Structures are given as structure tokens and as C-alpha cells.
Amino acid sequence: MATKTTTITGHLKELRSRLIKSVVFLLLAFIICFIFADNIYAFLLDPYVQATKNDPMQRRMIFTALHETFLTYLKLAFFSAFCLSFPVILIQIWKFIAPGLYKNEKMALLPFLIATPILFVLGGMLVYYLIMPLAVKFFLSFETTSAMSGMPIQLEAKVDEYLSLITKLIFAFGLSFQLPVLLTLLGKVGFLTAEDLKKRRRYVIVLIFTAAAILTPPDPITQIGLALPLLLLYEISIFTVKTVQRK
């Protein structure tokens, strides 16, 4: 009984240590990101700049409250700190569970831990380099001149709204791109098979487009931009599940 208690206590101490390290790294990353918030802001603003660089109108960003930009930079610093800390948190989780695994179990789980941040980055890159510029051009197409409507309708984007949009899209795409990891892991433990995925394909298509409509703004560019990669990732998941599923 004493040995069991000691073992449980040791695990709790190890868990606390891993959590403290993760939180400390997150706080340090937050401080650094807040110091360089202007640079991060300029980086995330670049898709908007590139989409409007040939526009004859001089574009600008505005804020309508005294504290708006400050709070926006706080949110931006936390988002950036979380992205930087994500691999470190995964490493801490791995170090906590790895001692209790057999060698073959470690080899089985390691690819999932490696694929998780890679797929998240790929989802973010898709937003940054493709989806966001197309979405900006789509929304700007609704501007009108005074000759058409009697009064011009022009976009003056707010700092907070733009950064909230792009960070939400990056998070939504990065999280959605974890679909192959989740399905392959479920196939690895025998919870589902490739045949199950094939049979449920028509329902999954509906769910994917529904999720894309919920996670993205109400425009066809971002919704289709999320749905089509997810459909491709689902088809890839069928292949990976078939590879790893238990006989």
C-alpha cells in the first residue's frame, strides 16, 4: 500500500512539474511576443497588404476605442505565445507518459506527436498565403462608388476585427487539420476501420461543410477553403487507418 501511494505521489509530482514548466514557458513566450507585438502585427497584416497593394485607394487600419489597440496586442501576444508553446507542451506531455510505455508503444505514438504541430502549421499557412488574401479581395468587391449608390461604401477595417478574424481562421484551420491524426489514432486502437470511414463518407461530407460554415465567416471563400482540404484529409485518413488498423 505504501509503495502504491508513493508511486501515485511521484506521478502527481511529475505532472505538477510538467505543468509548471509549460506555464512558465508560455508566460515567457507571452512577454517576448508582447514586446514584438508590432512585428507580429505587421506579419499578420501582410495578407491584407498584399491583397490591396494594386488598389488605387489608400488603405488604412483604424481603432475606435482608446484601449482597443492595447487589448488587441495582448490577445495577439497570447495567441502567438500559445503557438510557440504548443510544441513544448506536447514535449512535456510526451515526457510524462513515455516512461510508462513499452518501446513499441513509444514508436507507435511518436509519429502522432510529430504530425500534430506539422499539420497545425500547414493549416495556418493555408490561411495566411491563400485563404486570407482571397477573402480580403472577396469582401472588398462589395465596395461601391458614389456614382453607383449616391454615397460611397468603403472599407475601413478595424485593427481588432481584422486580427481577430485571421487568428480565429488560423486556429480553426490548424485544429481542423488534426483530423488525420485523430482518425488514424482511433484506427490504431481498433475503435474504427477504413471500411467504417468509407461507409460514412456521405455523412462526413455534410458534417465537414457544416463545420466549415460554423468555424469560418459567412462567405464562400473561407468555407470552401476549409471544407475541400478537410475532404482531402479525410480521404488520406482512410488510407492511413487502413495501414495501421488492427487485423
C-alpha positions as CSV (number, residue, x, y, z in Angstrom):
1,M,0.0,0.0,0.0
2,A,2.8,2.4,0.9
3,T,4.5,1.6,-2.4
4,K,1.4,2.3,-4.4
5,T,0.9,5.6,-2.5
6,T,4.4,6.6,-3.2
7,T,4.0,5.8,-6.9
8,I,0.9,7.9,-7.1
9,T,2.5,10.7,-5.3
10,G,5.5,10.5,-7.6
11,H,3.3,10.7,-10.7
12,L,1.4,13.7,-9.3
13,K,4.7,15.5,-8.6
14,E,5.9,14.7,-12.1
15,L,2.6,16.0,-13.5
16,R,2.9,19.2,-11.5
17,S,6.5,19.7,-12.7
18,R,5.5,19.3,-16.3
19,L,2.6,21.7,-15.9
20,I,4.8,24.3,-14.2
21,K,7.4,24.1,-17.0
22,S,4.7,24.5,-19.6
23,V,3.1,27.5,-17.9
24,V,6.5,29.2,-17.3
25,F,7.4,28.8,-21.0
26,L,4.0,30.1,-22.0
27,L,4.5,33.2,-19.8
28,L,8.0,33.8,-21.1
29,A,6.8,33.5,-24.7
30,F,3.9,35.9,-23.9
31,I,6.3,38.5,-22.6
32,I,8.5,38.2,-25.7
33,C,5.6,38.2,-28.1
34,F,4.1,41.3,-26.4
35,I,7.5,43.1,-26.8
36,F,7.5,42.3,-30.5
37,A,3.7,42.7,-30.9
38,D,4.3,45.4,-33.6
39,N,6.3,43.0,-35.7
40,I,3.8,40.2,-35.3
41,Y,1.0,42.6,-36.2
42,A,2.9,43.6,-39.4
43,F,3.4,39.9,-40.2
44,L,-0.3,39.0,-39.8
45,L,-1.3,42.2,-41.7
46,D,0.7,41.3,-44.8
47,P,-2.0,39.2,-46.4
48,Y,-4.3,42.3,-46.3
49,V,-1.4,44.4,-47.6
50,Q,-0.7,42.0,-50.5
51,A,-4.4,41.7,-51.4
52,T,-4.7,45.5,-51.7
53,K,-1.3,46.6,-53.0
54,N,-2.6,47.3,-56.5
55,D,-5.6,49.2,-55.1
56,P,-5.7,52.9,-56.1
57,M,-7.3,53.7,-52.8
58,Q,-5.0,54.4,-49.9
59,R,-5.9,51.8,-47.3
60,R,-5.6,52.1,-43.5
61,M,-6.5,50.4,-40.3
62,I,-8.5,52.2,-37.6
63,F,-9.4,51.7,-34.0
64,T,-12.5,53.3,-32.4
65,A,-11.7,53.0,-28.6
66,L,-8.7,54.2,-26.6
67,H,-7.9,50.8,-25.2
68,E,-8.7,48.8,-28.4
69,T,-5.2,48.5,-29.8
70,F,-3.7,47.7,-26.4
71,L,-6.1,44.9,-25.8
72,T,-5.6,43.6,-29.3
73,Y,-1.9,43.4,-28.8
74,L,-2.5,41.5,-25.6
75,K,-4.7,39.0,-27.4
76,L,-2.1,38.8,-30.2
77,A,0.7,38.2,-27.8
78,F,-1.2,35.4,-26.1
79,F,-2.1,33.8,-29.4
80,S,1.5,33.9,-30.6
81,A,2.8,32.6,-27.3
82,F,0.4,29.7,-27.5
83,C,1.5,28.8,-31.0
84,L,5.2,28.9,-29.9
85,S,4.5,26.9,-26.7
86,F,2.4,24.3,-28.4
87,P,5.4,22.0,-29.4
88,V,6.9,22.5,-25.9
89,I,3.6,21.5,-24.3
90,L,3.5,18.4,-26.5
91,I,7.0,17.5,-25.5
92,Q,6.1,17.8,-21.8
93,I,3.1,15.6,-22.3
94,W,5.3,13.1,-24.1
95,K,7.9,13.1,-21.3
96,F,5.2,12.5,-18.7
97,I,3.6,9.5,-20.5
98,A,6.7,8.0,-22.2
99,P,8.2,6.3,-19.0
100,G,5.0,4.2,-18.7
101,L,5.1,2.9,-22.2
102,Y,6.8,0.0,-23.8
103,K,9.2,0.6,-26.6
104,N,6.8,-0.5,-29.3
105,E,4.1,1.8,-27.8
106,K,6.5,4.8,-27.9
107,M,7.3,4.1,-31.5
108,A,3.6,3.9,-32.3
109,L,2.7,7.2,-30.6
110,L,5.7,9.3,-31.6
111,P,4.6,9.8,-35.3
112,F,1.3,11.3,-34.0
113,L,3.1,13.8,-31.7
114,I,5.3,14.8,-34.6
115,A,2.4,15.1,-37.1
116,T,0.3,17.3,-34.8
117,P,2.3,20.5,-34.9
118,I,3.2,20.0,-38.6
119,L,-0.4,19.7,-39.6
120,F,-1.3,22.7,-37.4
121,V,1.4,24.8,-39.2
122,L,0.1,23.6,-42.6
123,G,-3.4,24.8,-41.7
124,G,-2.1,28.2,-40.7
125,M,0.0,28.5,-43.8
126,L,-3.1,27.8,-46.0
127,V,-4.9,30.6,-44.2
128,Y,-2.0,33.0,-44.4
129,Y,-0.9,32.5,-48.0
130,L,-4.2,31.6,-49.8
131,I,-7.5,31.9,-47.9
132,M,-7.0,35.3,-46.3
133,P,-5.9,37.1,-49.5
134,L,-8.8,35.6,-51.4
135,A,-11.2,36.5,-48.6
136,V,-10.0,40.1,-48.5
137,K,-10.5,40.5,-52.2
138,F,-14.0,39.0,-51.9
139,F,-15.1,41.3,-49.2
140,L,-13.6,44.4,-51.0
141,S,-15.6,43.5,-54.0
142,F,-18.7,44.8,-52.2
143,E,-17.4,48.4,-52.1
144,T,-19.3,50.8,-54.2
145,T,-18.6,54.3,-55.6
146,S,-20.8,57.4,-55.1
147,A,-21.9,57.2,-58.7
148,M,-23.5,53.8,-58.1
149,S,-25.2,54.4,-54.8
150,G,-25.2,58.2,-54.2
151,M,-22.7,57.7,-51.3
152,P,-19.5,55.5,-51.5
153,I,-19.3,52.4,-49.4
154,Q,-15.7,51.8,-48.5
155,L,-13.9,49.5,-46.1
156,E,-12.1,50.9,-43.1
157,A,-11.0,47.8,-41.3
158,K,-10.6,47.9,-37.5
159,V,-7.4,46.6,-36.0
160,D,-9.2,44.3,-33.5
161,E,-11.7,42.9,-36.0
162,Y,-9.0,42.0,-38.6
163,L,-6.6,40.4,-36.2
164,S,-9.5,38.5,-34.5
165,L,-10.5,37.2,-37.9
166,I,-7.1,36.0,-39.1
167,T,-6.2,34.4,-35.7
168,K,-9.5,32.6,-35.5
169,L,-9.1,31.3,-39.0
170,I,-5.5,30.1,-38.3
171,F,-6.7,28.4,-35.1
172,A,-9.8,26.8,-36.8
173,F,-7.7,25.6,-39.8
174,G,-4.9,24.3,-37.6
175,L,-7.3,22.5,-35.3
176,S,-9.3,21.0,-38.2
177,F,-6.1,19.8,-39.9
178,Q,-5.7,17.4,-36.9
179,L,-8.4,15.2,-38.5
180,P,-6.0,12.6,-39.9
181,V,-4.2,12.3,-36.5
182,L,-7.4,11.7,-34.7
183,L,-8.9,9.2,-37.1
184,T,-5.6,7.3,-37.5
185,L,-5.2,7.1,-33.7
186,L,-8.7,5.8,-33.4
187,G,-7.9,3.2,-36.1
188,K,-4.7,2.3,-34.3
189,V,-6.5,1.4,-31.1
190,G,-9.2,-0.5,-33.1
191,F,-12.1,1.9,-32.5
192,L,-12.8,2.2,-36.2
193,T,-11.7,0.8,-39.5
194,A,-11.1,2.1,-43.0
195,E,-14.3,0.4,-44.1
196,D,-16.2,2.3,-41.4
197,L,-14.9,5.6,-42.8
198,K,-15.8,4.6,-46.4
199,K,-19.4,3.7,-45.4
200,R,-19.8,7.0,-43.5
201,R,-18.3,9.2,-46.2
202,R,-21.6,10.8,-47.4
203,Y,-22.4,11.8,-43.8
204,V,-18.9,13.1,-43.1
205,I,-19.2,15.4,-46.2
206,V,-22.3,17.0,-44.8
207,L,-20.6,17.4,-41.3
208,I,-17.5,18.9,-42.9
209,F,-19.4,21.6,-44.8
210,T,-21.5,22.2,-41.7
211,A,-18.3,22.6,-39.5
212,A,-16.7,24.8,-42.1
213,A,-19.8,27.1,-42.1
214,I,-19.6,27.3,-38.3
215,L,-15.9,27.8,-37.9
216,T,-15.4,30.4,-40.7
217,P,-17.0,33.8,-41.6
218,P,-20.2,33.7,-43.7
219,D,-18.5,33.8,-47.0
220,P,-18.0,31.0,-49.6
221,I,-14.2,31.6,-49.9
222,T,-13.2,30.6,-46.4
223,Q,-15.9,27.9,-46.1
224,I,-14.9,26.1,-49.3
225,G,-11.2,26.8,-48.4
226,L,-11.7,24.8,-45.2
227,A,-14.1,22.2,-46.5
228,L,-12.1,21.0,-49.5
229,P,-8.8,20.4,-47.6
230,L,-10.7,18.5,-44.9
231,L,-12.3,16.3,-47.5
232,L,-8.8,15.6,-48.9
233,L,-7.5,14.9,-45.4
234,Y,-10.5,12.5,-44.7
235,E,-9.6,10.5,-47.8
236,I,-5.9,10.4,-46.7
237,S,-7.2,9.3,-43.3
238,I,-8.9,6.3,-44.9
239,F,-5.6,5.2,-46.3
240,T,-3.6,5.7,-43.1
241,V,-6.3,3.9,-41.0
242,K,-6.2,1.0,-43.4
243,T,-2.4,0.9,-42.9
244,V,-2.4,1.0,-39.1
245,Q,-5.7,-0.7,-38.2
246,R,-5.5,-3.9,-36.2
247,K,-6.1,-7.1,-38.1
